[in-house]
Amino acid sequence: MDREFLIDLFADFGPVTIRRMFSGYGISADGTNFALALRAGLFLRADEQTIPSFEAEGSAPFQYQTRAKTVMVNSYWQLPARLFDDSEELAEWARAALAAAQRAKVKKRPKAKKATKKAVKKAAKPAKKALVKKPTKKAAVRKRAKRKA
């Protein structure tokens, strides 16, 4: 899928921003990313409200392979193939995907900064008392020698 094809595909939806991302493109509207166009296909953002529609169409969530395992990304689901030919219905699905992305954005709250390990260790340890030097044997011998002299 190239940039021009994606612009034409989402024409009924409205203006979209398309940016290079991973092995394809990220598609956004109003500053919110709601779709991914990758080698594996076109994926729309989904949540608990929209996932049943994708399941009813027989779509699957986005997944990729690492060396150790297959990772499933449940927040992006493959666009049903029939929607490539029906631009009006595709626009409805895209609006639902944008709404899901906006709901997810609202759910995210700014995270408090994690304390560094050093700060945690410092807080856990009580403050050290000022070191008081104990006189060494040499210092004691010198002191006695001064008194005698």
C-alpha positions in Angstrom: 0.0 0.0 0.0 1.4 3.3 -1.0 0.6 6.8 0.3 -1.7 7.8 -2.6 -3.7 4.6 -2.3 -4.3 5.3 1.5 -5.4 8.9 0.8 -7.9 7.6 -1.7 -9.1 4.8 0.6 -9.9 7.3 3.4 -11.3 10.0 1.1 -14.9 9.5 2.4 -13.6 9.6 6.0 -12.0 13.0 5.6 -8.5 14.4 5.7 -5.9 12.1 7.2 -2.2 12.5 8.0 0.0 9.6 6.8 3.5 9.2 8.3 6.2 6.5 7.8 6.1 4.1 10.7 7.8 0.7 11.1 7.4 -1.2 7.8 4.5 1.0 6.6 2.5 4.0 7.6 0.7 5.4 10.6 -2.6 7.0 9.7 -4.0 9.8 11.9 -6.7 12.4 12.1 -6.8 15.4 14.4 -3.4 14.3 15.8 -4.7 10.9 16.9 -3.3 7.8 15.3 -6.1 5.4 14.5 -4.8 3.0 11.8 -1.6 1.3 10.7 -0.9 0.3 7.1 1.8 -2.4 7.3 3.2 -5.2 5.1 0.8 -7.5 6.9 -2.3 -5.4 6.0 -4.4 -2.4 7.2 -5.1 -2.4 10.9 -7.6 -0.1 12.7 -7.5 0.9 16.4 -10.0 -1.1 18.5 -11.2 -1.3 22.1 -13.8 -3.3 24.1 -16.6 -1.4 22.2 -15.3 -2.1 18.7 -13.6 -5.5 19.0 -16.9 -7.4 18.7 -17.4 -5.9 15.2 -14.0 -7.1 14.1 -14.6 -10.6 15.5 -18.0 -10.8 13.7 -16.2 -10.1 10.4 -13.6 -12.8 11.2 -10.7 -10.3 11.6 -7.7 -10.9 13.8 -5.6 -8.6 16.0 -2.2 -7.4 14.8 0.6 -9.7 15.7 4.3 -9.9 15.1 7.2 -12.3 15.7 10.2 -11.9 17.9 12.9 -14.4 18.3 11.3 -15.9 21.3 7.5 -15.5 20.8 4.6 -14.2 18.8 3.3 -10.9 20.3 -0.4 -10.1 19.8 -1.4 -6.4 19.9 -5.1 -6.4 20.8 -5.5 -2.7 20.2 -5.2 -2.9 16.4 -7.3 -5.3 14.4 -7.2 -6.1 10.7 -9.6 -4.3 8.4 -12.1 -6.7 6.9 -11.2 -7.2 3.2 -14.7 -6.4 2.0 -14.3 -2.8 3.2 -11.7 -2.0 0.6 -14.5 -2.0 -2.0 -17.0 0.0 0.2 -15.6 3.4 1.0 -18.7 4.7 2.8 -18.7 1.8 5.3 -14.9 2.0 5.6 -15.4 5.6 6.6 -17.8 4.4 9.4 -15.2 1.9 10.6 -12.5 4.5 10.5 -14.6 6.9 12.6 -15.2 4.1 15.1 -11.4 3.4 15.2 -10.7 7.1 15.7 -13.2 7.2 18.6 -11.5 4.1 20.1 -8.1 5.8 19.8 -9.5 9.0 21.5 -11.0 6.9 24.3 -7.7 5.2 24.8 -5.9 8.6 24.9 -8.3 9.9 27.6 -7.7 6.7 29.7 -4.0 7.3 29.7 -2.9 9.6 32.5 0.5 11.1 32.8 2.6 8.7 34.8 4.5 9.9 37.8 8.2 9.7 37.3 9.7 6.6 38.8 12.2 7.2 41.5 15.7 6.3 40.6 17.3 3.4 42.5 19.8 5.8 44.2 16.9 8.0 45.5 15.1 4.9 46.8 18.2 3.6 48.5 18.9 7.1 50.1 15.3 7.3 51.4 15.5 3.8 52.8 18.7 4.3 54.7 18.8 6.5 57.8 21.2 9.5 57.7 24.7 8.7 58.8 26.1 10.4 61.9 29.1 12.6 61.5 32.2 10.6 61.8 34.1 11.1 65.0 37.8 10.1 64.7 39.1 7.8 67.4 42.6 8.6 68.4 45.1 6.1 67.0 47.9 4.5 69.0 50.4 6.8 67.4 48.3 9.9 68.3 48.0 8.7 71.9 51.8 8.2 72.1 52.5 11.7 70.7 50.0 13.2 73.2 51.8 11.5 76.1 55.1 12.5 74.8 54.0 16.2 74.6 52.7 16.1 78.2 56.0 14.7 79.5 58.1 17.2 77.7 
